[in-house]
Amino acid sequence: MPKKTRREKILAEQRRKAPAPGRSFAPATTQSTTLAPGTFSFQASPHISSERVEKPDTQELSVIQHDLTKTIILAAIAIGLELGAYWMLHGK
């Protein structure tokens, strides 16, 4: 792997120091800073409604099922060929 140039190193350092776009970090709450070391405080996340969950596309599922079936059949054929070759070469 080629070594990084000085310019590449400077650009990488700038990317590391710059905040990521679209990400904002909330400051720590006062409760978490007042806890004694080694203690844990659980805060539940808000409930996500099931209305937001999209139903899977049946056509996409059938394509995936077809691909999985084909893969399993081809794998079984390959294993069968290997076993057949083994028995032919090392047969009694």
C-alpha positions in Angstrom: 0.0 0.0 0.0 1.5 3.4 -1.0 2.3 5.9 1.7 0.0 8.9 2.2 1.3 12.2 1.0 1.5 15.2 3.3 -1.5 16.7 1.6 -3.6 13.5 2.2 -2.6 13.5 5.8 -3.6 17.1 6.3 -7.0 16.5 4.6 -7.6 13.4 6.7 -6.8 15.3 9.9 -9.2 18.1 8.9 -12.0 15.5 8.3 -11.5 14.0 11.7 -11.6 17.4 13.4 -14.7 18.7 11.5 -18.1 17.8 12.8 -20.1 15.4 10.6 -22.8 17.1 8.6 -26.3 16.4 9.8 -25.2 15.0 13.1 -25.8 17.0 16.3 -24.8 15.7 19.7 -26.9 16.8 22.7 -24.9 17.8 25.8 -24.9 15.3 28.6 -27.7 15.7 31.1 -26.9 16.9 34.6 -28.3 13.6 36.0 -25.7 11.5 34.2 -22.9 13.7 35.4 -24.0 13.6 39.0 -24.0 9.8 39.2 -21.3 8.1 41.1 -18.6 6.2 39.1 -19.7 2.7 38.2 -23.5 3.3 38.4 -25.8 3.0 35.5 -29.0 5.0 34.7 -31.4 3.6 32.1 -33.4 6.1 30.1 -36.0 4.5 27.8 -36.3 5.7 24.2 -39.6 7.0 23.0 -42.0 4.4 21.6 -42.0 4.0 17.8 -45.4 3.4 16.4 -46.0 0.4 14.2 -47.7 2.7 11.5 -44.2 3.7 10.3 -43.2 0.1 9.5 -43.6 -0.5 5.8 -45.0 -3.8 4.5 -42.6 -5.8 2.4 -43.2 -6.0 -1.3 -44.4 -9.5 -2.2 -42.7 -9.4 -5.6 -39.4 -8.6 -3.9 -39.9 -11.5 -1.4 -40.7 -13.9 -4.3 -37.5 -12.9 -6.0 -35.5 -13.5 -2.8 -37.2 -16.8 -2.3 -36.3 -17.8 -5.9 -32.7 -16.9 -5.4 -32.4 -18.8 -2.1 -34.0 -21.9 -3.7 -31.6 -21.7 -6.6 -28.6 -21.3 -4.3 -29.6 -24.2 -2.1 -30.1 -26.5 -5.2 -26.7 -25.5 -6.7 -25.0 -26.0 -3.3 -26.6 -29.5 -3.0 -25.4 -30.4 -6.5 -21.9 -29.2 -5.8 -21.7 -31.2 -2.6 -23.1 -34.3 -4.4 -20.5 -33.9 -7.1 -17.7 -33.7 -4.5 -19.0 -36.8 -2.7 -19.4 -38.7 -6.0 -15.8 -37.8 -7.0 -14.6 -38.9 -3.6 -16.4 -42.3 -3.8 -15.2 -42.8 -7.3 -11.5 -42.1 -6.4 -11.5 -43.8 -3.0 -14.1 -46.4 -3.6 -13.8 -50.0 -2.5 
